[in-house]
Amino acid sequence: MTPDAVAGLPEVAGPHGGRVGEIATLLPDRRVAGVRVTDDEVTIGVVLDYPATAADAATAVRVAIGPLDRPARVFVGDVPAPTTS
């Protein structure tokens, strides 16, 4: 599972770190926002790409990350307003 697998989804505009940055993984040389792994679950935080629905995005994320050894939770942190041209 890599953040790039989720970032490339058409339903996802980008990662979301949670309300106060709690959805993150600390690595020796960097912090990965939008992914938190605990003993009990994996949480993926995303910003939707309008007009995707939360259900569509959650399904796409779960397919992209593949099977894991613990439950995967998808947190939708934001849906940007559609742009008008």
Steps between C-alpha positions, in 0.01 A plus 500: 500500500636839402348848520558526123251217441228708665613840369458383141132412542253718308276516812782646714629858474773438757585378848339636817684495830191510719359779714828572681748296298432175683486294180870469425788256506837609634793353314868555582542773238147631440136517604236345273172687537180308433613154615493369857583140586426361845490149639122495448439678169626708209343842450523678165402869496392647167360813340233406247515616140153636421258344392620176660300373795644381830381147424666501156826633645503250788449211260770625263748553785441152641554346156816708443663406831413133457454244774655583835549306821265739686187705420535811284309816586456782251462851645359765264632829632384743234318544172614811314238715334473433128684750286314699238665606180 
